[in-house]
């Protein structure tokens, strides 16, 4: 699981390197970790949205403590795994750089599939939750 997490981050990091190609390594690691945190928060929001949809809870009546705690946990765990233990990330980066082109392409397709899945589910659950809540007023 840890290796999959680092591979996911590695692919985001490579995307950030590619998008900042004229400026070399312009905050690529920071932007990749920001994108990873956003995806992780979208998963948390999706879980909360689905919980509110299935239990017919309006967002205003539910507590946001769960979101704050999960957000704090995500930020701290990303900082520890990617910034505090930077040598671990560099070791995985070197290992992933040595993967064959075929494995890297296949891994990239899986990562993009997961990103698209998380994005679609997040926006669909948010849309459905607002559709239900605004329909009752």
Secondary structure, DSSP 8 states (H G I E B T S, - for coil): -HHHHHHHHHHHHHHHHHHTGGGSSSSHHHHHHHHHHHHHHHHHHHHHHHHHHHTT--TTTS-SHHHHHHHHHHHHHHIIIIIITHHHHHHHHHHHHTS-HHHHHHHHHHHHHHHHHHHHHHHHHHHHHHHHHHHT-
